[in-house]
């Protein structure tokens, strides 16, 4: 049973929510300006909140006295849901299938379908900070790299794909003032998702996590810059190849949707901690169209071809696509790869519009 509801969670009259043993999956975004507190604090005062699940990168410090707290990553164990009558989910996702929150939601629904069909799930939906633009090819859980759905819409898709029967109730993003008063990136869903521009780059720049190149982890510009100590060799590449600068139309790193700046940075933690990294800052041009995944694939191939130290052993964990990996490693040319991505995106557009809840469908850029 699925329902889409336009009144706030706290106004729902379901017995399982009001009187049953309640669990909650949330991150720090579950703070509501109208109450001045986290949703789990409000629910705890009703006296039936018994368990809080905190995923990776979520919340910190003391919770609510007398309420059990369990940390979860991307999986849910059978005993996690034991004894619960209802589960409230309020997470700010980031619009990409790389997110551990997306994987957690998928595995959670699989677990409920297997072990807890009587469990009622209430999901408080939020705006997708990456908007409706889509990018990429379909992965293991059926989502492209950038999917253009809200978490509530993603939940309805998983619910359908899994053939689930448990009661799922999605609370509309328009049900409460929080989605109008706080932009979707105001409270970072995790520490490296630092602001508006992060959403433009994440679906592409996250791929560096599968390599030995820093994506700016440990700096104030994560996913907006990337580099490594051994990339210093590239500093004079434009001069050696007759280019005016890195943004010359013939430059292998140029893109009409942004400016590229040669830079250096020193991460305070993470890969290359306290070491000087050389690389690039990506500066989005407001109003311009930009396909982050396509650009990132070209950047990956450029670094692989020019820097012998480059290692991409973990890359396919994020790509989940042998054809895209083949392009990065030089086995396919760009025209073939671009057409393949286009076909996959069109396939996703046909599927995704069946699950949109707000009257505006995902789109791809040409």
Secondary structure by P-SEA (a helix, b strand, c coil): cbbbbcccccccccccccccbbbbbbccccccccccccaaaaaaaaccccbbbbccccccccccccbbbbbbcccccccccccccbbbbbbbcccccccaaaaaaaaaaaaaacccccbbbbbbccccccccccbbbbccccccccccccaaaaaaaaaaaaccccbbbbbcccccccccccccccccccccccccccccccccccccccccccccccccccccccccccccccccccccccccccccccccccccccccccbbbbbcccccccbbbbbbbbbbcccccccaaaaaaaaaaaaaaccccccccccccccccaaaaaaaaccccaaaaaaaaaaaaaaaaaaaaacccccbbbbbcc
